[in-house]
Amino acid sequence: MSKEELYNVGMELFTEEKFDEAILAFQRALEEDAAVLRHGLVPLQQVLERRAARLAGRPAALPG
């Protein structure tokens, strides 16, 4: 698969809340192109941090 295909798969998995699989797809794409990190893994990390904060009953940090 090309980096673009892997990125698209990662985004599809992300929207389906299949976060573990999305991470793997983004990491595979990252092996091809580091720009994927900015567009895929960073937003995914922010969603996971917000969910963890909500589960822990504390406010999530604002992206900065």
Long-range contacts (C-beta under 8 A, 24 or more apart in sequence): 1-28, 2-32, 3-29, 3-32, 3-33, 3-36, 4-29, 6-32, 6-36, 7-36, 7-39, 7-40, 10-36, 10-40, 11-40, 14-40, 14-43, 14-44, 14-47, 19-44, 19-47, 19-48
